Amino acid sequence: MSLSNFRLPFPQPNLEFVTVVADEGKVRAFARIARDIIEDAFPDEDYHLGRFGMVGRNLGVFGPIIQAKFDAHDYTDHKDPLGIVSGNDKLIVIDRTALIGHKLQ
């Protein structure tokens, strides 16, 4: 099955990463992209002001990476802000190796 509706949810109070969310039926995938990865890809942009724009304009790159990790079951259970695990929410971590061969704009 395919994930759909890739989006940047608001608010995102944790400045250490940007979260992209996508859905597949009752399952929700939360993909985290660490701050240092974004800052390395965009060294001339202000992370605090532009992080959503930088990730948003690259959803076409991140989407297939998130889908591939989801298909490979390369995720863990996601805990909500209260520490509750629903069983339907999955956490995917995007690391540098996942971006090899991809060009971010």
C-alpha positions in Angstrom: 0.0 0.0 0.0 1.1 3.5 -0.6 1.4 6.4 1.8 -0.5 9.5 0.8 -1.1 13.1 1.9 2.5 13.9 2.8 2.4 17.1 4.8 4.1 19.2 7.5 1.9 19.3 10.6 1.8 22.4 12.8 2.9 23.1 15.4 6.3 21.6 15.5 7.8 22.9 18.7 10.9 20.6 18.7 13.6 22.5 16.8 15.9 19.5 16.6 14.0 18.0 13.6 11.3 18.6 11.1 8.5 16.0 11.0 6.7 15.0 7.8 3.4 13.1 8.2 1.7 10.7 5.7 -1.1 8.2 5.9 -2.0 4.8 4.8 -5.6 3.9 5.9 -5.5 3.9 9.7 -1.7 3.9 9.8 0.1 7.3 10.2 3.8 7.6 9.4 5.8 10.3 11.2 9.1 10.9 9.4 11.8 12.9 11.2 14.5 14.8 9.4 17.2 16.0 11.8 18.2 19.6 12.0 21.9 18.9 11.1 20.9 17.2 7.8 18.7 20.2 6.8 21.4 22.7 7.8 24.1 20.7 5.9 21.9 20.7 2.8 21.0 24.4 3.1 24.0 26.1 4.8 23.0 29.6 3.6 19.5 29.5 4.9 18.2 30.3 8.4 17.0 27.0 9.8 14.7 28.6 12.4 12.9 30.7 9.8 13.1 28.5 6.8 13.0 24.8 7.9 9.4 24.2 6.9 10.0 25.8 3.5 13.2 23.8 2.9 11.5 20.5 3.7 8.2 21.5 2.0 9.8 22.2 -1.3 11.6 18.9 -1.1 8.6 16.7 -0.3 9.0 15.2 -3.8 12.4 13.9 -2.7 11.5 12.9 0.9 8.2 11.2 -0.1 9.7 8.3 -2.0 12.4 7.8 0.7 9.7 7.7 3.4 7.7 5.3 1.3 10.7 3.0 0.8 11.5 2.9 4.5 7.8 2.3 5.3 7.6 -0.6 2.8 10.8 -2.1 4.2 9.3 -1.8 7.8 12.3 0.4 8.7 10.4 2.2 11.5 9.5 1.9 15.1 6.3 2.7 17.0 5.7 6.4 17.4 4.8 7.8 20.8 2.5 10.7 21.1 3.5 13.7 23.2 2.0 12.0 26.3 4.1 8.8 25.6 1.2 6.8 24.4 1.7 4.2 21.6 -1.4 3.5 19.5 0.1 0.8 17.4 -1.0 2.6 14.2 1.6 5.4 14.3 5.0 4.6 12.9 8.2 6.6 13.3 10.6 6.8 10.4 14.0 8.5 10.8 15.6 10.0 7.7 19.4 9.9 8.0 22.2 11.0 5.8 22.5 7.6 4.2 18.9 7.7 3.0 19.7 10.9 1.1 22.7 9.6 -0.8 22.1 10.1 -4.5 19.3 12.6 -3.9 19.6 16.3 -4.6 17.7 18.7 -2.4 16.6 22.1 -3.7 
